[in-house]
Amino acid sequence: MINIIIKELGATVYMVFFSTLFATILGFVFGIIATVTSPSGLKPNRIVYKILDAIINVLRSFPFIILIVFIIPLTRAIVGKSIGNTAAIVPLTIAAAPFVARIIESSLKEVDPGVIEAAKSFGASDGQIIFKVMLKEAVPSIISGLTLTIISVIGYSAMAGSVGAGGLGKVAITYGYQGFRTDYMVTTVIILIIIVQSLQSLGNYLYKKLN
């Protein structure tokens, strides 16, 4: 049992790490664009903001289990297959990216307008205001939001185990539920609880440290 759990724990870490990485990159891009083009942004653009806002809302509306099936053609086009750990990264990324985008957008909008105006008065460019003022001020809030995102991705990765991916979700479903092995199920749940609690504690620590 130990060997199986260690192997699938590694699969979970693999899926969560890369999907969170890609989702963070996409989320930062979309979040910054949404912030800049919003009615109160540095470069208001109603059309761009409305389109991006609609895309983010639509993607956030999909239940993850439906999203996995819905984007199977896209997953095949990107990784060449629709099942497995690598294939699961595609829907995991698409599911998490809108949440990251909203986190970035809300965090940047929480920055004190007075700080932004002060930067403008010193002749800072829009790029400097975004990356050297707004993002710097929003770091604690972003860290807190990304912590919640990682925890959500862990939950999604467990769900992906029901449709062909590996990881702890596969252990719980295949060996625990379908194999009638309560010990597998209980061990998996305990490991997930420990991981989530550890990540939340680390996120809280970093938030307090950086705030």
C-alpha positions as CSV (number, residue, x, y, z in Angstrom):
1,M,0.0,0.0,0.0
2,I,2.8,2.4,0.9
3,N,4.5,2.1,-2.5
4,I,1.2,2.7,-4.3
5,I,0.4,5.8,-2.2
6,I,3.9,7.3,-2.6
7,K,3.7,6.8,-6.4
8,E,0.3,8.4,-6.7
9,L,1.3,11.2,-4.3
10,G,4.1,12.0,-6.7
11,A,1.5,12.1,-9.5
12,T,-0.7,14.5,-7.5
13,V,2.3,16.8,-6.9
14,Y,3.2,16.6,-10.6
15,M,-0.3,17.6,-11.7
16,V,-0.9,20.3,-9.1
17,F,2.5,21.9,-9.6
18,F,2.4,22.3,-13.4
19,S,-1.3,23.1,-13.6
20,T,-0.9,25.8,-10.9
21,L,2.2,27.2,-12.6
22,F,0.4,27.5,-16.0
23,A,-2.8,28.7,-14.4
24,T,-0.8,31.4,-12.5
25,I,0.9,32.6,-15.7
26,L,-2.4,32.8,-17.6
27,G,-4.2,34.2,-14.6
28,F,-1.6,37.0,-14.2
29,V,-1.9,38.0,-17.8
30,F,-5.7,38.0,-17.9
31,G,-5.9,39.6,-14.4
32,I,-3.6,42.5,-15.3
33,I,-5.4,43.1,-18.6
34,A,-8.8,43.1,-16.8
35,T,-7.5,45.5,-14.2
36,V,-5.9,47.9,-16.8
37,T,-9.0,47.9,-19.1
38,S,-11.6,48.1,-16.4
39,P,-13.7,51.4,-16.2
40,S,-11.4,52.6,-13.3
41,G,-8.2,51.2,-14.8
42,L,-5.2,52.9,-16.3
43,K,-6.3,52.3,-19.9
44,P,-10.1,51.8,-19.8
45,N,-11.4,49.8,-22.7
46,R,-15.0,48.7,-22.4
47,I,-15.0,46.2,-25.2
48,V,-11.8,44.4,-24.1
49,Y,-12.9,44.3,-20.5
50,K,-16.4,43.0,-21.3
51,I,-15.1,40.2,-23.5
52,L,-12.4,39.1,-21.0
53,D,-14.9,39.4,-18.1
54,A,-17.4,37.1,-20.0
55,I,-14.7,34.5,-20.8
56,I,-13.6,34.4,-17.2
57,N,-17.1,34.0,-16.0
58,V,-18.0,31.3,-18.5
59,L,-14.9,29.2,-17.6
60,R,-15.7,29.6,-13.9
61,S,-19.2,28.4,-14.4
62,F,-18.2,24.9,-15.7
63,P,-18.3,22.1,-13.1
64,F,-14.8,20.5,-13.3
65,I,-16.0,17.0,-14.1
66,I,-17.9,18.5,-17.1
67,L,-15.0,20.7,-18.2
68,I,-12.7,17.6,-18.4
69,V,-15.1,15.9,-20.8
70,F,-15.9,19.1,-22.7
71,I,-12.3,20.0,-23.6
72,I,-11.2,16.4,-24.5
73,P,-10.5,17.5,-28.2
74,L,-8.4,20.4,-26.9
75,T,-6.5,18.1,-24.5
76,R,-5.8,15.7,-27.3
77,A,-4.6,18.5,-29.5
78,I,-2.2,19.8,-26.9
79,V,-0.7,16.6,-25.3
80,G,-1.8,13.9,-27.8
81,K,-4.1,12.0,-25.4
82,S,-7.1,12.6,-23.2
83,I,-6.3,10.5,-20.1
84,G,-3.3,10.3,-17.8
85,N,-1.5,12.7,-15.5
86,T,-0.1,15.0,-18.2
87,A,-3.5,15.2,-20.0
88,A,-5.2,16.1,-16.7
89,I,-2.9,19.2,-16.5
90,V,-4.9,20.8,-19.4
91,P,-8.3,20.9,-17.7
92,L,-6.8,21.6,-14.3
93,T,-5.0,24.7,-15.8
94,I,-8.2,25.9,-17.6
95,A,-10.2,25.4,-14.4
96,A,-7.8,27.3,-12.2
97,A,-6.7,30.1,-14.5
98,P,-10.0,32.1,-14.2
99,F,-9.8,32.0,-10.4
100,V,-6.2,33.3,-10.5
101,A,-7.3,36.0,-12.9
102,R,-10.1,37.2,-10.5
103,I,-7.6,37.0,-7.6
104,I,-5.1,39.2,-9.4
105,E,-7.8,41.6,-10.5
106,S,-9.4,42.0,-7.1
107,S,-6.0,42.3,-5.4
108,L,-4.8,45.0,-7.8
109,K,-8.0,46.9,-7.4
110,E,-7.6,46.9,-3.6
111,V,-4.4,49.0,-3.9
112,D,-4.8,52.4,-2.5
113,P,-5.6,54.9,-5.4
114,G,-3.5,57.5,-3.6
115,V,-0.4,55.3,-4.0
116,I,-1.1,55.1,-7.8
117,E,-1.6,58.8,-8.1
118,A,1.6,59.4,-6.2
119,A,3.4,57.2,-8.7
120,K,1.9,59.1,-11.6
121,S,3.0,62.4,-10.1
122,F,6.5,61.2,-10.1
123,G,6.3,60.4,-13.8
124,A,6.0,56.6,-13.6
125,S,4.9,54.9,-16.7
126,D,1.9,52.5,-16.8
127,G,4.2,49.5,-16.8
128,Q,6.1,50.8,-13.8
129,I,2.8,51.5,-12.0
130,I,1.5,48.0,-12.7
131,F,4.6,46.0,-11.9
132,K,6.5,48.2,-9.4
133,V,3.6,49.7,-7.5
134,M,0.3,47.8,-7.8
135,L,1.7,44.3,-7.9
136,K,4.2,45.1,-5.1
137,E,1.4,46.4,-2.9
138,A,-0.9,43.5,-3.7
139,V,1.6,40.7,-3.0
140,P,0.1,39.7,0.4
141,S,-3.4,39.5,-1.0
142,I,-2.2,37.6,-4.1
143,I,-0.3,35.1,-1.9
144,S,-3.5,34.4,0.1
145,G,-5.5,34.0,-3.1
146,L,-3.0,31.6,-4.7
147,T,-3.0,29.5,-1.5
148,L,-6.7,28.9,-2.0
149,T,-6.2,28.2,-5.7
150,I,-3.6,25.5,-5.0
151,I,-5.9,23.9,-2.4
152,S,-8.7,24.0,-5.0
153,V,-6.4,22.4,-7.7
154,I,-5.6,19.6,-5.2
155,G,-9.3,18.9,-5.0
156,Y,-9.7,19.0,-8.7
157,S,-6.8,16.7,-9.2
158,A,-8.4,14.1,-6.9
159,M,-11.6,14.4,-9.0
160,A,-9.5,13.9,-12.2
161,G,-8.6,10.5,-10.8
162,S,-12.2,9.4,-11.6
163,V,-11.6,9.9,-15.4
164,G,-8.3,8.3,-16.0
165,A,-5.7,10.5,-14.3
166,G,-3.5,9.1,-11.5
167,G,-2.9,10.7,-8.1
168,L,-4.4,10.3,-4.7
169,G,-7.9,10.5,-6.3
170,K,-7.2,7.3,-8.2
171,V,-6.1,5.6,-5.0
172,A,-9.3,6.6,-3.2
173,I,-11.5,5.5,-6.0
174,T,-9.8,2.5,-7.5
175,Y,-8.3,0.9,-4.5
176,G,-10.5,2.4,-1.8
177,Y,-14.0,2.6,-3.1
178,Q,-14.0,0.1,-5.9
179,G,-11.6,-2.3,-4.2
180,F,-13.5,-2.1,-0.9
181,R,-10.3,-1.2,1.0
182,T,-11.2,1.2,3.7
183,D,-7.6,1.6,4.7
184,Y,-6.7,3.0,1.3
185,M,-9.6,5.5,1.6
186,V,-8.8,6.6,5.1
187,T,-5.0,7.0,4.4
188,T,-5.7,9.1,1.3
189,V,-8.1,11.4,3.2
190,I,-5.5,11.8,6.0
191,I,-2.8,12.7,3.5
192,L,-4.9,15.2,1.7
193,I,-5.9,16.8,5.0
194,I,-2.3,17.1,6.0
195,I,-1.3,18.6,2.7
196,V,-4.1,21.2,2.7
197,Q,-3.5,22.2,6.3
198,S,0.2,22.6,5.7
199,L,-0.4,24.7,2.6
200,Q,-2.9,26.9,4.4
201,S,-0.6,27.4,7.3
202,L,2.3,28.3,4.9
203,G,0.0,30.7,3.1
204,N,-1.1,32.4,6.3
205,Y,2.5,32.7,7.5
206,L,3.6,34.3,4.2
207,Y,0.6,36.7,4.2
208,K,1.4,37.9,7.7
209,K,5.1,38.1,6.9
210,L,4.6,40.2,3.7
211,N,1.7,42.3,4.8
